[in-house]
Amino acid sequence: MKKSALDQRLLTERKVVAAIRDKMDALAHAQFLKRKKPSNPEQKKDRYNGLSKTELRKLRKTKADYLKSEIDLLLRSLGLQPHQHDPAIPKASADESMMIRFDFDGIMHRPRMTDFSESYLRHRQLNVENKIFEEDSIETPFSSSDYNLNDSPAWNKMKNFANFRQLRKRICRQLAGNNIPPSIISDMNYYDFVDIIIDIAKKSNNRPFEASRSKHLKMFAACYGQQFTEIMTALRVKPQITQSILTNMRKGCCGELLDLHHIKNVTNFHEMENPYEINNFSNMVLTFIHPHHRSLHFGKGYDIDENIVFFGGYDPAFQIRRNPQREMEYLQSLGFGKKNGKSY
């Protein structure tokens, strides 16, 4: 493409991005519209001061609905289509969403006491007491070989993710170390296993596994780094900023400018032919956080071409399309076979 033609498309792209950003910012302001009291008697009265709470609520809704409609029309004009969810297909449950996020981010906070199963909570508390009171402490009566995690319906879902599967032996050792009876495995829920995995991380003073996010960023930098640099150059991003972003991605990190987006949204987990591929690289696209990422999540979400691996702009000139052969070669260079490569 000639430089003059690319420059013209860049100018149009910037206008589109600015329009979407401004409308989304205005929507955020409209949703929190409120009356302001003047800080001093001389200050001009706020134009909303004369409105009642009901009138203010109606005005807020009117402004928000108008802006939502404007944003939707703009996104549709760019070729994006709102996601059509089949009501017969259930949305991902709360624990499924948490499970997906844990696998993707590799970070999970300690569950609340009310999240644990009754059986696990009881023995968890007994173990805490045994650690506090020396006279009541007892040697671990169980060994890791006593546990069959497949007895747990929660584990049978979790083990579909490679990151959780690799923790199986460590989970069994930690269960034994925490004096959790093998007989309650069938009652253990997702949050019970999260608690055990957090204990594993705390014990080793390290994250339990490398998150899917980190692996994907490394893969993107290795497979699409050159094309990414070319597009960022076309977008007039400073070369040092682009190189800094790539350096961070090679370390598995993502800065404040970009983020990974699930093409098939986490809440639409069950719509996939194989739901547990939700965090696979093939379901990921790298994009700018604002307004690109926010616009893809606007409303009920907008569908994006599954072959796009970098959504650097609404214009295809600033997008990168997937190259499966290059990705497979990268996985093989890491020692992953074709079968294992799918879950990377």
N, C-alpha and C positions, 0 to 999 in steps of 0.2 A: 504494500500500500504506500502511495506517495505521501511524503511528509505533510504537504499542504492539506491533503484529504484527511489524514490522521489528526492534524491540528484542528480542523473544523469539527471533527467528531468529538475531540476532547473538549472543545468549547461548549458543544451541546451537552455533553455528559456532565460537565461542571454545573451547567444551569439546572439540569434535572436533579442532580444530587443536592444542590442548594435549595431547590423548591421542596423536595421531599423532607430535607432536614428542617427547613423553616416550618412546614406544616406540622411535622411531628412535635417540634418544640412548642408550637402554638397550641397543639392539642393537650400537651402535658400541662401547659399554663391554664387552659380553659377548664380542665378537670379539677383543678385546685383553686378555682376562682373564689375569692372571698372579699368581704368588706374590710377596708383598712381604716383604722382610726388615725386621724391626723396627730403627729407627734407634738405639734404646737398650735396655738390658736390662729396664727397667721397662715399656716399651711392650707393649701387648697383642699376642699373636701373631696373624698373619693367619689367617683361617679356612681358607685354601687351602694353608697350609704343609705339612700332613700328606699332601697328595695327590702321587702320582707324576706324571711328565710325561704319561703315557698317560691317567691318570684326569683330569688337568686338561684335556687336549685333548678328551676325551669330554664333560666338563662344559661346556666352552666351546661345543662343537657343539650339545649339547642345549639350552642356553640360547638360542643364536642361532636354531636351527630353530624353537623355540617362539615367539620374538618375531617371526620372519619370518611365521609362520603367523598370528599375532595381527594384524600390520600388514596382511597380505593380506585377511583377513576384514573388517577395518575399512574398507579402501579399496573392497572389493567392495560393502559395505553402503551406501556413498555413491554407487554407480552406476558406479564406474570398473571397467573390465575389463582384465585382463592382455592384452598384445599377443600375438596368435597368429601366429608367423612361419612361413611356408611353407618347409620345409627345402629345397625344390627351387629356391628363389630365393637366390642367394649374398648374403652380407653384403657391405657395402662393404669394399673392400680398404684396406690401410693408406694407400696413396698417394691413393686416392679420398677417404678420410676427411680426410687432411691438406689436400687440394685444397679440399674443402668448407669446412673450418675457416678456411683462408687467405682465401677469398672472404668468409666471414661476419665474421671478426674483423679482417681487414686487417693482421694481425701474424704474422710467421713468422720463426723463428730460422734461422740459417745451418745448412744440412744438414751431416751428418757426412761425412767423406771417403769412407766406405764406402757412402754413399747414391748417389754420383755414378756415371754410366755411365763405363766405362773410357775411351772416346774423349774425352769431355768433360773428365774429370779430367786426362788427359795434357796437353791443350792449355791447360787452366786453369793448371796448374803452370808450363808454359812461359811463359805470359803474366806470372805472378808474377815469374819469374826475369828476364824482359826489363825489368820495372820496377825491379828491384834493381840489375842490372848495366848501367851506361850504355853500355859498349862493345858489348853484345850487343843493345841496343834497336834495333828496326826500325820503320819507319812502318807504319801499318795497311794491310795489302794488300787488305782487303775493304771493300765499301760495303754499306749497308743493303739496297740493291736486289738483292744477291746471294743473299738468304735467302728461302727458301720454307718457312715454318713448318708448312705443311700436310703436309710430308714426315714430320713427327714424329707418331706415334700418341698420344704424351702430350699434345702441343699440341691435337690434334683433340678431346681430351676437355676440356681446359682452356678452349678457346675457346667452349664452350657457356655459360660464365659471362660476363656483360657486363663485369664488372670486369677480367677478363683480356683480353677482346677489345680493350678500349680501349688496352691496353698494347702491341699488336702492333708498331707502328712503333718505339716506344721499345726494345722487346726486340731488334728487328733492328739498331738503331743500337748498342745495348750489346754485342751479339754481335760486331759489326764492331770496336768499340772494344776488345774483349777478345781480338781476333785468333782467334776461334773459327771454324774453316773451315766454310763452308756445306755441305760434303760430309758432315759428321757430324750434321747436323740430324736425320736419320732415326733415329740412335742415341740421341738425347737423351731422357732420362726426365724425370719430373715434377720431381725434385729439382734437376736441371740448370737447369730454367727458374726454379725458386724462387731459385736462386743468382743468376741473371741479374737477376731482379726486385729482389732485395735490393741488388744493385749499383746499380740504377736509383735506388732509394730513398736509398741512401747518397750517391750523386752529387748528387741534388737536395736532400738533407737534409730529406726529407719522405716521408710515406707514399705508396706508389705509387698508391693509389686510396682513395676513401671506402668503407669497409667496408659490407657489406649491413646489419650490425647498426646502424650509425650512421644509415643511411637509414631503416630501419624504425622506430627510436625517434622520429625526427623526424615520420614519417608518423603514428605512433600519437598523438603529442601534438597534431598538427594535426587529425586526424579524430575522436579520441575523448577529447580533453582535458576537455571539460565532463562527459561521463558518468563519466570516471575520477575527477574531483573529487567528484562526487555519491556514488560508491561509497566512496571513501576517507573521506568525511564520515560515511557510514553505518557504516563500520568504526571510527569514532571516532579516526581518524588526525588529528594536529594539522594545522590548515590551513597553517601555515608549512612543515611537512614536505612536504605534498602539492604546494605551489607550488614548493618547491625541486626536487622530483623532476621536475615538468613543465618547469621552466626548464632543467634538465640534459638532459632528453630532447629539447628543442627544439635543443640544441647537439649532439645525437647521442650523449649519454653516459647511462650507467645506473649508479646508485649501488649501495650494498651491500645494499639492501633488496629490489630487484626484479631480474629478469633475463628475457631472451627464451628461450622454449622451443620447440624444433622439434616440431610436432605429429606429423609423420612423422619418426622419429628418424634421425639421420645414418647409423647402422649399417644402417638399413633402406632406404637410398638406392635400391636396385634394385626395391623394391616399388612405387614410384611410376610412374604412367603415363608421365610425363616426368621422369626422375630429376633432371635439371638445374634443376627448379623447387624443389629441396629448400630453398634459401635465400630463396625468394620470401616476400613479406609474408603471402601466403595460407596459408603453412605455419608461421606464427609465432603464439605467444600470449605475452603479457606476464603474469608471475606473480611472487608472492613467492618468494624463494629457499628459505626454510626455514619450514615443512615442505613447502609446496606443490610447488615445483620438484623437490625431492628425492623426494617421494612419486610423482611422475609417472615418475621414472626407477627407482623401486624394483623390484628383481628384474629381470625382462626388459622392464620398462616397461609403462605403462598407457595405453590409448587415451583420447583426449579428443575431444569434438565439434569437428569441423573449422571450425565456424562461430563458435567462441568466440575472441575477440581479447584479452580480459582475464580471467584466471582468478584473481580476487581472493578466492575462497572456494570451498569445496566445495558450498555452497548457491548455486543459480542467482541468488539475489537479489544476490549479490556478483560477478556475472560480466557481461561486455559481449559482445554478439553482433555479428558482422561486418555492416558496411553497405557493400557493394561500390560503390554509387553514390557515396557520400561519398568513398571512396578514389579512384575514377576522377576525380572533380572535383578532388581534391587533386593528382593526377598531372598532369592537364591544366593546372592552374595553374602547374606547374613547366615546362610545355612538352613534357611526355611525351604521345605519342599513345597510342591504345588498344593498339597492338602492343607498343610499348616499355614501357608501363605494367606489363605482366605480369612483366617481369624486375626491376622496381624493388624 
